[in-house]
Amino acid sequence: MIDLTREGNVFVLTMNDDENRWNTTFVRSMSKALDEVEASTGPAALLTTSANKKFYSNGLDLDWRVSTGDHRGGDRDVFGDEFMTLMARLITFPMPTVSAINGHAFGAGFMNALCHDVRMMRSDRGFICANEMELGMVIPNPELALFRHKIPMNAFFETVQLARRWTGPDALAAGIVQQIAELDSLKIAALQKAEELSRLGENRKVYGGMKEHIYGENAAINGIHGPAYMLRNSAEFH
């Protein structure tokens, strides 16, 4: 379901469950892998990708959600909280994170990619999309906040309200991803980027702490005061 290897200073987390749809079992498998990564010391970065060339992650496991009785997807009642907690953990992960989006990333799969520091996407095929509107689902506020932080405003409305399907080149032009590459070179480029950034992951406390300042409680960019006030009164904001 989740394969974890290491290449140099880069932990490579490969989602290996067909379309990599999200259910409680999948969430817990990824969380366990992150435990191992986070327990390491020294320079490090995390790269996530998929073993499926067509799908990075095809979103929520809808068949599991509507099924009854025992299912390999696990406990349905706890999924929402555990999934959101995992995304919060990933967005504040105490080392650089790179997502190599080698296929379609829809819904929860798109959220997972957005929680990474750097997103690199296949250039020749595949879409990223928040498809909740097409499914008749209201996007929860925490998810909207994630999209607002990670997607430039000019693309935010098209993403969450119009369910736009972004190709690699269009996502790059919109600033949703930072780099595109053909499939054969995507993982290589992502590994190079992750290795380059791994030095920043040596001080986990500082790297993770900065992310908390950006994305956590009372985040600086969400404060009620503008930067001019904060600069004039910097002693209030240590």
Residue frames relative to the residue before (quaternion, step in Angstrom):
aa qw qx qy qz dx dy dz
M 1.0000 0.0000 0.0000 0.0000 0.00 0.00 0.00
I 0.7650 -0.0019 0.0213 0.6436 3.56 1.01 -0.94
D 0.1184 -0.7774 0.6161 0.0462 3.57 -0.78 1.07
L 0.0804 -0.8001 0.5942 0.0170 3.58 -0.90 0.94
T 0.0440 0.7760 -0.6253 0.0696 3.53 -0.79 1.10
R 0.2726 -0.7483 0.5716 0.1975 3.57 -1.27 0.01
E 0.0470 -0.7668 0.6402 0.0028 3.54 -1.01 0.94
G 0.8007 -0.0764 -0.0031 0.5941 3.57 -0.25 1.27
N 0.7881 -0.2468 0.2190 0.5197 3.55 -0.73 -1.10
V 0.6152 0.5760 -0.3247 0.4293 3.58 1.30 0.03
F 0.2526 -0.7185 0.6306 0.1493 3.53 -0.91 1.01
V 0.1656 -0.7898 0.5871 0.0635 3.57 -0.76 1.08
L 0.0956 -0.7912 0.6041 0.0030 3.54 -0.52 1.27
T 0.0731 -0.8174 0.5713 -0.0147 3.54 -0.46 1.26
M 0.3013 -0.7330 0.5849 0.1728 3.56 -0.71 1.11
N 0.0041 -0.8348 0.5419 -0.0967 3.54 -0.58 1.21
D 0.4835 0.6368 -0.4491 0.3987 3.57 0.73 1.10
D 0.7102 -0.4438 0.2294 0.4960 3.55 0.64 1.23
E 0.8310 -0.0920 0.0806 0.5427 3.64 -0.45 -1.15
N 0.3770 -0.7597 0.4575 0.2673 3.59 1.32 0.07
R 0.1878 0.7860 -0.5544 0.1990 3.53 0.78 1.11
W 0.4685 -0.7284 0.4488 0.2201 3.53 -1.05 0.88
N 0.1462 0.7224 -0.6644 0.1237 3.49 -0.96 1.10
T 0.7289 -0.4408 0.2722 0.4476 3.59 -1.22 0.11
T 0.6298 0.5320 -0.3400 0.4525 3.59 0.98 -0.75
F 0.6588 0.5044 -0.3050 0.4675 3.58 0.97 -0.87
V 0.6239 0.5374 -0.3307 0.4610 3.60 0.99 -0.84
R 0.7076 0.4652 -0.2728 0.4566 3.58 0.80 -0.97
S 0.6125 0.5403 -0.3471 0.4609 3.58 1.10 -0.63
M 0.6696 0.4760 -0.3007 0.4845 3.58 0.96 -0.82
S 0.6307 0.5420 -0.3322 0.4451 3.58 0.98 -0.81
K 0.6402 0.5217 -0.3186 0.4653 3.57 1.01 -0.79
A 0.6422 0.5118 -0.3204 0.4722 3.57 1.01 -0.79
L 0.6502 0.5098 -0.3164 0.4661 3.60 0.99 -0.80
D 0.5675 0.5783 -0.3811 0.4452 3.60 1.12 -0.60
E 0.6726 0.4978 -0.2907 0.4641 3.56 0.91 -0.94
V 0.6519 0.5086 -0.3163 0.4651 3.58 0.94 -0.86
E 0.7055 0.4821 -0.2711 0.4431 3.56 0.82 -1.00
A 0.6284 0.5464 -0.3327 0.4426 3.60 1.16 -0.51
S 0.5391 0.6286 -0.4030 0.3896 3.60 1.24 -0.22
T 0.2687 -0.7363 0.5940 0.1812 3.55 -1.34 0.20
G 0.7111 0.4521 -0.3301 0.4253 3.54 -1.28 0.34
P 0.7433 -0.3725 0.2779 0.4812 3.59 -1.27 -0.03
A 0.1773 0.7909 -0.5657 0.1518 3.57 -0.87 0.89
A 0.0313 -0.7492 0.6603 0.0414 3.51 -1.34 0.46
L 0.3246 -0.7312 0.5704 0.1861 3.53 -1.29 0.43
L 0.0766 -0.7661 0.6377 0.0245 3.55 -0.96 0.96
T 0.0684 -0.7877 0.6102 0.0494 3.59 -0.87 0.91
T 0.0837 0.7674 -0.6305 0.0816 3.51 -1.14 0.79
S 0.4393 -0.6874 0.5140 0.2651 3.56 -1.29 -0.14
A 0.4724 -0.6576 0.5098 0.2907 3.53 -1.18 0.62
N 0.6346 0.5147 -0.3109 0.4854 3.57 1.28 -0.37
K 0.3773 -0.7630 0.4801 0.2120 3.59 -0.57 1.12
K 0.6779 0.4865 -0.2932 0.4668 3.59 1.19 -0.39
F 0.8066 0.1955 -0.0702 0.5534 3.58 1.03 -0.81
Y 0.3052 -0.6737 0.6421 0.2016 3.52 -1.02 0.91
S 0.7092 -0.3026 0.1909 0.6075 3.56 0.92 -0.98
N 0.2705 -0.8122 0.5041 0.1144 3.54 -0.66 1.15
G 0.7101 -0.5217 0.2534 0.3994 3.56 1.06 0.78
L 0.8098 -0.2703 0.2197 0.4721 3.50 -1.33 -0.45
D 0.4502 -0.6631 0.5315 0.2741 3.56 -1.12 0.78
L 0.1841 -0.8405 0.5029 0.0820 3.56 0.18 1.32
D 0.6143 0.5463 -0.3554 0.4449 3.61 1.02 -0.72
W 0.6460 0.5117 -0.3073 0.4758 3.57 1.02 -0.81
R 0.6617 0.5321 -0.3147 0.4243 3.58 0.90 -0.92
V 0.7548 0.3682 -0.2183 0.4971 3.62 0.96 -0.73
S 0.5264 0.6315 -0.4205 0.3837 3.59 1.23 -0.07
T 0.2849 -0.7313 0.5890 0.1927 3.55 -1.31 0.23
G 0.7544 0.3646 -0.2726 0.4730 3.54 -1.20 0.47
D 0.7654 -0.3455 0.2655 0.4737 3.54 -1.31 -0.30
H 0.0507 0.7739 -0.6262 0.0799 3.54 -1.07 0.81
R 0.5811 -0.6095 0.4141 0.3456 3.56 -1.06 0.74
G 0.5828 0.6075 -0.3609 0.4013 3.58 1.23 -0.39
G 0.4902 -0.7096 0.4016 0.3080 3.60 1.24 -0.22
D 0.8044 -0.3081 0.2377 0.4490 3.51 -1.40 -0.32
R 0.3290 -0.7728 0.5113 0.1822 3.59 -0.57 1.14
D 0.6409 0.5879 -0.3255 0.3711 3.57 1.02 -0.82
V 0.7394 0.4191 -0.2303 0.4740 3.59 1.04 -0.68
F 0.4328 0.7524 -0.4408 0.2287 3.58 1.22 -0.27
G 0.6681 0.5389 -0.3250 0.3969 3.59 0.72 -1.05
D 0.7033 0.4568 -0.2710 0.4725 3.56 0.78 -1.00
E 0.6904 0.4826 -0.2964 0.4501 3.59 0.87 -0.90
F 0.6424 0.5121 -0.3339 0.4622 3.59 1.00 -0.71
M 0.6706 0.4902 -0.3042 0.4663 3.60 0.85 -0.92
T 0.6330 0.5250 -0.3284 0.4645 3.59 1.03 -0.75
L 0.6402 0.5162 -0.3210 0.4697 3.58 1.02 -0.78
M 0.6519 0.5030 -0.3241 0.4659 3.60 0.94 -0.81
A 0.6275 0.5206 -0.3321 0.4743 3.59 1.04 -0.76
R 0.6392 0.5199 -0.3251 0.4641 3.56 1.01 -0.79
L 0.6822 0.4999 -0.2949 0.4447 3.56 0.91 -0.88
I 0.6779 0.4959 -0.3104 0.4452 3.59 0.91 -0.85
T 0.7419 0.3260 -0.2078 0.5479 3.60 1.21 -0.44
F 0.2671 0.7970 -0.5104 0.1817 3.61 1.20 0.35
P 0.4443 -0.7663 0.4065 0.2240 3.59 -0.74 1.05
M 0.6933 0.3238 -0.3222 0.5574 3.56 0.95 0.90
P 0.6451 -0.5164 0.3646 0.4292 3.62 -1.13 0.34
T 0.1183 -0.7864 0.6048 0.0423 3.55 -1.05 0.83
V 0.0872 -0.7849 0.6135 0.0011 3.54 -0.98 0.96
S 0.1766 -0.7755 0.6001 0.0855 3.56 -0.91 0.95
A 0.1549 -0.7628 0.6234 0.0736 3.57 -0.80 1.07
I 0.1384 -0.8295 0.5402 0.0322 3.55 -0.02 1.36
N 0.0429 -0.8681 0.4936 -0.0298 3.53 0.12 1.34
G 0.7765 0.1353 -0.1131 0.6049 3.59 1.29 0.23
H 0.7847 -0.3039 0.2235 0.4919 3.55 -1.25 -0.28
A 0.0298 -0.7589 0.6501 0.0230 3.58 -1.12 0.76
F 0.0313 0.8234 -0.5597 0.0880 3.55 -0.29 1.30
G 0.8640 0.1236 -0.0679 0.4834 3.55 -1.21 0.58
A 0.8438 0.0306 0.0248 0.5352 3.55 -0.64 -1.16
G 0.6153 0.5404 -0.3466 0.4575 3.59 1.13 -0.57
F 0.6235 0.5147 -0.3177 0.4954 3.56 1.12 -0.73
M 0.6172 0.5409 -0.3386 0.4603 3.58 0.99 -0.83
N 0.6424 0.5331 -0.3193 0.4485 3.57 0.91 -0.95
A 0.6687 0.4927 -0.3039 0.4666 3.57 0.89 -0.91
L 0.6633 0.5204 -0.3104 0.4392 3.60 0.93 -0.85
C 0.6312 0.5526 -0.3365 0.4279 3.60 1.12 -0.54
H 0.5727 0.5761 -0.3860 0.4372 3.59 1.25 -0.07
D 0.5895 -0.5844 0.4301 0.3549 3.56 -1.23 0.48
V 0.7897 0.1148 -0.0191 0.6024 3.56 1.01 -0.89
R 0.1170 -0.7856 0.6053 0.0517 3.54 -0.97 0.92
M 0.0428 -0.7730 0.6328 -0.0133 3.53 -0.90 1.04
M 0.1320 -0.8436 0.5205 -0.0093 3.55 -0.73 1.10
R 0.5718 -0.5803 0.4661 0.3451 3.50 -1.19 0.65
S 0.3823 -0.7820 0.4562 0.1850 3.57 -0.79 1.01
D 0.7384 0.4837 -0.2404 0.4038 3.57 1.01 -0.74
R 0.8047 -0.0483 0.0265 0.5911 3.60 1.13 -0.46
G 0.5957 0.5566 -0.4288 0.3893 3.57 -1.28 0.35
F 0.1686 -0.7806 0.5976 0.0718 3.55 -1.13 0.76
I 0.1857 -0.6935 0.6699 0.1891 3.52 -1.35 0.38
C 0.1006 0.8144 -0.5509 0.1518 3.54 -0.84 1.00
A 0.2605 -0.6856 0.6532 0.1884 3.53 -1.20 0.72
N 0.0589 -0.8733 0.4834 -0.0144 3.56 0.07 1.31
E 0.2751 0.7897 -0.5112 0.1984 3.59 1.18 0.39
M 0.6342 0.5425 -0.3405 0.4331 3.60 0.93 -0.84
E 0.6588 0.5051 -0.3068 0.4656 3.59 0.98 -0.80
L 0.7006 0.4515 -0.2559 0.4897 3.57 1.16 -0.62
G 0.4946 -0.6729 0.4189 0.3565 3.58 1.28 -0.03
M 0.5169 0.6334 -0.4044 0.4099 3.56 1.18 0.63
V 0.3772 -0.6921 0.5660 0.2416 3.57 -1.06 0.78
I 0.4053 -0.7070 0.5230 0.2497 3.58 -0.86 0.94
P 0.4258 -0.7125 0.4892 0.2678 3.63 -0.68 1.03
N 0.6458 -0.5607 0.3615 0.3713 3.57 -1.13 0.64
P 0.6395 0.5114 -0.3663 0.4420 3.66 0.86 -0.70
E 0.6496 0.5021 -0.3147 0.4763 3.57 1.05 -0.73
L 0.6213 0.5299 -0.3367 0.4688 3.59 1.03 -0.76
A 0.6361 0.5268 -0.3260 0.4599 3.57 1.01 -0.82
L 0.6217 0.5331 -0.3352 0.4659 3.58 1.01 -0.79
F 0.6703 0.4945 -0.3024 0.4634 3.58 0.84 -0.96
R 0.6622 0.5178 -0.3135 0.4417 3.58 0.94 -0.87
H 0.6717 0.4909 -0.3017 0.4657 3.58 1.01 -0.73
K 0.7862 0.3937 -0.1694 0.4452 3.56 0.94 -0.90
I 0.7352 0.3659 -0.2113 0.5300 3.59 1.22 -0.37
P 0.4928 -0.6569 0.4731 0.3191 3.61 -0.78 0.92
M 0.6338 -0.6009 0.3341 0.3544 3.56 -1.02 0.87
N 0.6357 0.5494 -0.3481 0.4157 3.60 0.99 -0.71
A 0.7316 0.3821 -0.2229 0.5187 3.59 1.20 -0.48
F 0.4929 0.6996 -0.4131 0.3113 3.57 1.25 -0.38
F 0.6928 0.4798 -0.2900 0.4536 3.61 0.78 -1.01
E 0.6440 0.5195 -0.3262 0.4571 3.58 0.93 -0.85
T 0.6638 0.5227 -0.2986 0.4439 3.55 1.06 -0.78
V 0.8020 0.3411 -0.1734 0.4586 3.58 0.62 -1.11
Q 0.7491 0.3920 -0.2217 0.4858 3.60 1.03 -0.69
L 0.7790 0.3301 -0.1625 0.5077 3.57 0.96 -0.86
A 0.3508 -0.7779 0.4631 0.2395 3.59 1.34 0.06
R 0.1437 0.8241 -0.5344 0.1209 3.56 0.97 0.83
R 0.2963 -0.7235 0.5989 0.1732 3.53 -1.07 0.82
W 0.1897 -0.8194 0.5370 0.0647 3.53 -0.43 1.27
T 0.3145 -0.6999 0.6091 0.2007 3.56 -0.96 0.90
G 0.6973 -0.4604 0.3381 0.4331 3.57 -1.24 0.21
P 0.6981 0.4585 -0.2956 0.4639 3.63 0.73 -0.96
D 0.6654 0.4903 -0.3125 0.4682 3.61 0.97 -0.80
A 0.6433 0.5179 -0.3202 0.4642 3.60 1.01 -0.78
L 0.6273 0.5186 -0.3311 0.4773 3.57 1.08 -0.68
A 0.6684 0.4996 -0.3007 0.4618 3.59 0.89 -0.91
A 0.6971 0.4650 -0.2660 0.4765 3.59 1.09 -0.71
G 0.4998 -0.6784 0.4131 0.3453 3.60 1.24 -0.21
I 0.4329 0.6977 -0.4652 0.3307 3.59 1.21 0.34
V 0.7546 0.1546 -0.1104 0.6281 3.56 1.14 -0.67
Q 0.4607 -0.7169 0.4659 0.2382 3.55 -1.21 0.56
Q 0.8042 0.0534 -0.0064 0.5920 3.57 1.18 -0.40
I 0.1340 -0.7604 0.6268 0.1047 3.57 -1.22 0.54
A 0.0207 0.7822 -0.6220 0.0304 3.54 -1.22 0.52
E 0.5678 -0.5603 0.4634 0.3858 3.55 -1.23 0.38
L 0.6986 -0.5135 0.2938 0.4024 3.55 -1.15 0.65
D 0.6813 0.5222 -0.3043 0.4129 3.59 0.83 -0.97
S 0.7715 0.3408 -0.1848 0.5044 3.58 1.09 -0.59
L 0.4435 0.7282 -0.4422 0.2784 3.61 1.27 -0.15
K 0.7044 0.4587 -0.2837 0.4613 3.59 0.72 -1.00
I 0.6194 0.5423 -0.3416 0.4534 3.59 1.02 -0.77
A 0.6719 0.4871 -0.2934 0.4745 3.57 0.91 -0.93
A 0.6550 0.5119 -0.3115 0.4603 3.59 1.00 -0.81
L 0.6305 0.5227 -0.3261 0.4721 3.58 1.03 -0.75
Q 0.6433 0.5200 -0.3213 0.4610 3.56 0.97 -0.84
K 0.6674 0.4932 -0.3027 0.4688 3.56 0.94 -0.86
A 0.6601 0.5062 -0.3100 0.4605 3.57 0.93 -0.86
E 0.6481 0.5082 -0.3190 0.4690 3.59 0.96 -0.80
E 0.6251 0.5490 -0.3214 0.4524 3.56 1.03 -0.83
L 0.7418 0.4146 -0.2163 0.4807 3.57 0.98 -0.87
S 0.4853 0.7220 -0.4148 0.2665 3.59 1.21 -0.42
R 0.5588 0.6114 -0.3955 0.3969 3.60 1.13 -0.54
L 0.6413 0.5403 -0.3208 0.4404 3.57 1.11 -0.67
G 0.6531 0.5414 -0.3048 0.4330 3.56 1.22 -0.43
E 0.4627 0.6884 -0.4577 0.3202 3.58 1.20 -0.04
N 0.7300 0.3102 -0.2015 0.5747 3.58 1.02 -0.79
R 0.2045 -0.8326 0.5057 0.0958 3.54 0.19 1.34
K 0.6322 0.5582 -0.3427 0.4139 3.58 0.97 -0.81
V 0.6936 0.4599 -0.2757 0.4810 3.58 0.89 -0.92
Y 0.6810 0.5007 -0.3097 0.4356 3.60 0.83 -0.94
G 0.6898 0.4541 -0.2747 0.4925 3.56 0.93 -0.89
G 0.6290 0.5567 -0.3285 0.4320 3.57 1.06 -0.76
M 0.6309 0.5266 -0.3308 0.4640 3.57 1.03 -0.76
K 0.6412 0.5168 -0.3277 0.4631 3.57 1.00 -0.76
E 0.6173 0.5317 -0.3468 0.4647 3.59 1.05 -0.68
H 0.6401 0.5154 -0.3251 0.4679 3.59 1.04 -0.75
I 0.6868 0.4715 -0.2791 0.4776 3.57 1.09 -0.69
Y 0.8401 0.2285 -0.0616 0.4880 3.56 0.81 -1.03
G 0.6416 0.5900 -0.3144 0.3760 3.60 1.19 -0.39
E 0.7940 -0.2742 0.2248 0.4938 3.54 -1.29 -0.43
N 0.8424 0.0532 -0.0858 0.5292 3.58 -0.98 0.93
A 0.1001 0.8311 -0.5373 0.1032 3.56 0.98 0.86
A 0.6049 -0.6176 0.3669 0.3436 3.56 -0.95 0.94
I 0.7249 0.4413 -0.2721 0.4536 3.61 0.84 -0.88
N 0.6706 0.4579 -0.3085 0.4954 3.60 1.26 -0.07
G 0.4374 0.7346 -0.4390 0.2762 3.59 1.25 -0.07
I 0.5826 -0.6015 0.4195 0.3505 3.55 -1.22 0.43
H 0.6922 0.4543 -0.2717 0.4905 3.60 1.20 -0.43
G 0.4588 -0.6631 0.5228 0.2767 3.53 -1.17 0.62
P 0.6864 -0.5071 0.3240 0.4083 3.58 -1.23 0.32
A 0.5948 0.5656 -0.3878 0.4194 3.63 1.03 -0.61
Y 0.6595 0.4907 -0.3091 0.4782 3.58 0.92 -0.91
M 0.6714 0.5096 -0.3076 0.4416 3.57 0.88 -0.90
L 0.6493 0.5085 -0.3197 0.4665 3.58 1.02 -0.75
R 0.6678 0.4944 -0.3057 0.4649 3.59 0.98 -0.80
N 0.7834 0.2546 -0.1082 0.5566 3.55 1.16 -0.66
S 0.0788 0.8720 -0.4806 0.0494 3.51 1.04 0.84
A 0.5734 0.6064 -0.3845 0.3946 3.60 1.13 -0.55
E 0.6272 0.5554 -0.3362 0.4303 3.60 1.16 -0.49
F 0.7706 0.4082 -0.1608 0.4623 3.54 1.17 -0.56
H 0.2911 0.7496 -0.5407 0.2471 3.60 1.07 0.62
